Amino acid sequence: MWIDDSVFLRNTANEALFQVSALATLKVSSSIFSDNYSLGRGSIVFAQQLSSVTLFASSVFSRNYAILGGVFFA
């Protein structure tokens, strides 16, 4: 999955906004993540699967929270 030039503002999720499956790749560029919250692991990315890949470039993270793992749980 490729995400480019996007804004994610004030979202709530049970397990991170993005869950990266086994053998999958998430690419994010030029995006803003602000004030997002997760009740589980990782506020933005949960990637605990076999051979999952997550790449970020030129993106901004501010005031994101999760019960476990902060912004990323990998």
Secondary structure per residue as TSV (DSSP state, phi and psi in degrees):
chain	resnum	aa	ss	phi	psi
A	1	M	-	360.0	139.4
A	2	W	E	-121.9	126.3
A	3	I	E	-121.2	129.4
A	4	D	E	-138.9	137.6
A	5	D	S	53.2	54.7
A	6	S	-	-124.7	160.2
A	7	V	E	-125.4	128.8
A	8	F	E	-118.8	108.3
A	9	L	E	-128.0	125.4
A	10	R	S	54.9	53.4
A	11	N	-	-103.2	152.8
A	12	T	E	-126.4	137.2
A	13	A	E	-138.8	154.4
A	14	N	S	-73.7	-40.5
A	15	E	S	-136.9	83.7
A	16	A	-	56.6	156.5
A	17	L	S	-68.8	-36.6
A	18	F	E	-124.0	127.9
A	19	Q	E	-112.1	114.9
A	20	V	-	-93.0	117.2
A	21	S	-	-74.5	168.8
A	22	A	T	-58.9	137.7
A	23	L	T	63.9	17.9
A	24	A	-	-106.9	160.1
A	25	T	E	-129.3	133.5
A	26	L	E	-115.6	124.6
A	27	K	E	-120.1	127.7
A	28	V	E	-129.2	132.6
A	29	S	E	-141.4	150.2
A	30	S	S	48.7	47.1
A	31	S	-	-124.6	160.9
A	32	I	E	-121.8	132.0
A	33	F	E	-123.5	113.4
A	34	S	E	-140.9	133.7
A	35	D	S	59.5	40.0
A	36	N	-	-98.1	150.1
A	37	Y	E	-139.2	139.7
A	38	S	E	-125.7	137.9
A	39	L	E	-80.2	-8.4
A	40	G	E	-119.8	-128.0
A	41	R	E	-101.8	118.6
A	42	G	-	77.3	121.6
A	43	S	S	-75.4	-31.9
A	44	I	S	-108.3	-51.2
A	45	V	E	-127.6	130.6
A	46	F	E	-117.1	108.7
A	47	A	-	-134.8	72.8
A	48	Q	-	-108.1	22.4
A	49	Q	S	-99.2	160.6
A	50	L	T	-60.0	124.8
A	51	S	T	57.1	32.2
A	52	S	-	-83.5	144.1
A	53	V	E	-127.8	134.4
A	54	T	E	-131.7	125.7
A	55	L	E	-124.9	131.3
A	56	F	E	-123.3	140.4
A	57	A	E	-141.9	137.6
A	58	S	S	49.3	45.7
A	59	S	-	-120.5	157.2
A	60	V	E	-119.5	134.8
A	61	F	E	-122.9	126.0
A	62	S	E	-146.3	136.1
A	63	R	S	51.6	49.7
A	64	N	-	-105.7	140.7
A	65	Y	E	-136.7	151.3
A	66	A	E	-146.8	153.4
A	67	I	E	-61.8	-41.7
A	68	L	E	-130.0	134.5
A	69	G	S	93.3	-3.4
A	70	G	T	65.5	-137.8
A	71	V	T	-72.6	-40.9
A	72	F	E	-119.7	141.4
A	73	F	E	-128.1	108.2
A	74	A	-	-131.0	360.0
